[in-house]
Structure formats: C-alpha cells, structure tokens
Amino acid sequence: MKELLRDFLDFYRNSMLIGFFRKRGKSLVVPHLVYCMERILENNPDKKEIRVLDLGTGEGHLLRVINEVAKISGFSKKLKLFGFDFDEEMLDSASKQNNIVAEFVRIDLRYDTLAEYYDSFDIVVAVNVMHEVYSAYIGEDNPEYPSEKIGFGKKKIFELINEIGKTLTKNGSFILYDGLAPKMDIQGKNISFKIINSILEHYFDQIIEDFSLWPMKYSFDKKKKIYTMKYRDFSWFILTMKYLNTKLWPFESRQTYQYFSKAEFAEAFDKAGLIRESVAYVSNDLGLWKSMVKLVSKDLDFPPKSILIVASKSYIPSEYDYFAAN
C-alpha cells in the first residue's frame, strides 16, 4: 500500500511539474529559483529557513511547483512559502490545497504598502504580475491613446520594483518574468503586414474591437490585402491573438502585456539597488506568429515578448564561480 501511495504521489508531482513546464515561458523561472536557493544554503549552511514570496500567487500553482522542486533538491524542510494576491477567492482556493504549506496574504499591489515585509524574504518571484498592475493604472475605455496614464503607470511600476527590493534580505534575490515592450522610438511607427491564416483574418476586427484600454486604428488595402497600424498596437495584437475564444480572453483583452523596454527595466532595477545577474529575452510564440502573419515592412520585425530578470541586493558567488572562489 505504501508503494502504491508513493507511486501515485510521484505521478501527481511529475504531472504537475510537466504541466507547469509546458508553459514554456514562465517555467524558465524554476531553474533560477533552484539556483538561488542552493546558493543561499552554500553561503549560509546553518540558515534555518529560506523564505520565498510569490507575488500575484493566484491559486498558488507556482508555490506548489517550488515546493515539489525543493523536495527533489533536498531542501524542502528549510522552505517557508508566502503568497500575496488581491483576489480573496483565489487565495481561499490556494489555502485549501492540502499539498502545500504556505502563508497566504491579501495584498493589492496598486494600493497596499509592503513596509511590513521589509527585509523579510530571501527570494521574491513575480511571474506575469507587473503588467496587470500597470494595466489597472491605465484603466479601460480611454477615448484615445492615454499618454499621461501610461507615464503614471510606469512611474508606479518603478516605485513597486523599489518596494520589492526593500522586502529582500541582505543577500536576497528578485526574479521577474513579464512582458517586454519594444523600444520607445519605434512604438509610434507604422507597420504593414498580411494575415495569412483565414481564421485569424476572420476574427481580426473582433480582436481589435475587444481591446478596451484605448481605441486601436488600422487601415486596410483591399487590393493588396495589407493591414497597417501603429507598432505598439500591432505588438498587442500579435502577442494576444492566441487567447481569442479561450477563457482568458475577457482578461487579456482588458490589459496590455508590455510596459517597460529593456532600458526601462535596467533603470528600474538600478534605482532599486538591485544587481541584474541574469537577463533573458523570450519569444516563445514566434513560430505561431510567423505561421499566421507575414510582415511587409522591411524595417520592422516581430516584437519581443517577455523578459526574465534575476537580480540581487548583492552578488553572492556560487561553487561554480571560479573567480569568486579563487
């Protein structure tokens, strides 16, 4: 009976991990989490606990993955998990999961301060969270492109990253995975393209009309079958089109995934006093985009999609760091 139970638990854990890793973008945070946890224990083997916070935890899916990975890696007994979210129903669902022990706290990152948690966490993870906060600041049904609100939203994200930095312990790390905006100087340029998938062509107008943050405009050359629109609007369209007719569409059509460019992320982390140790740019849907849309403009390419940043308050060498070890 014990062997049967163990086999079932192994199957459950593996199925859960595989399910998460199918999400090819966000799953990239897991190896970095393991690296950060191992590095903490290497440099402080007597440390009693590793405190990990998942910002925007939802129903705690990432925390459960972290918990299982920690079991595999052998340091689950030292792990203390926290999940912050503004949605009480999701937090209630997360707290009822019987396969994880974590402290769940209702916090709205738009309004609530994190001062109570300064110097509290060894690792903070924010996976696809910041763009939701940013979109909330912009709001829906703006009659035109809301430049002032966008500037305000960016200012608040700068402040939020600074707050997150303050929640880290002396050698703490912040792992962020979220949308990456194109360079500012090309966002207002026009891009021309053809839609080469008949289903997407059929739904194009609906996709554009459903976006609720600001009105998107485009022109269409019927003879050449070429669409032309602002690059910033094209970026939203190409990143979001895959969610149409899914349960996520009501949410995706009311927010924008991209907010900071590479330079803006660098500035925000620098101002927060965080050393960027690892930065990766991810476009895991590029094959899908190319199968549905053909670019006509020669000077513009498909936009970036996501960015992964691992940053720390101070650089902590690992056993693999030859120069630090010698």
ABEGO torsion letter per residue (X at the ends): XAAAAAAAAAAAAAAAAAAAAABAAAAAAAAAAAAAAAAAAAABAABABBBBBBBGAEAGAAAAAAAAAAAAAGAAAABBBBBBBABAAAAAAAAABAABBBBBBBBBAAABBAAAABGABABBBBBGAAAAAAAAAAEBGBABBBAAAAAAAAAAAAAAAAAAAAABBAABBBBBBBBBBBBAAAAABBBBBBBABAAAAAAAAAAAAABAABBBBBBBBAAAGBBBBBAAAAAAAAAAAAABGBAAAAAAAABBABABBAAAAAAAAAAAGBBBABBBBBBAAAAAAAAABBBABAABBBBBABBBBBBBABBBBBAABAAAAX
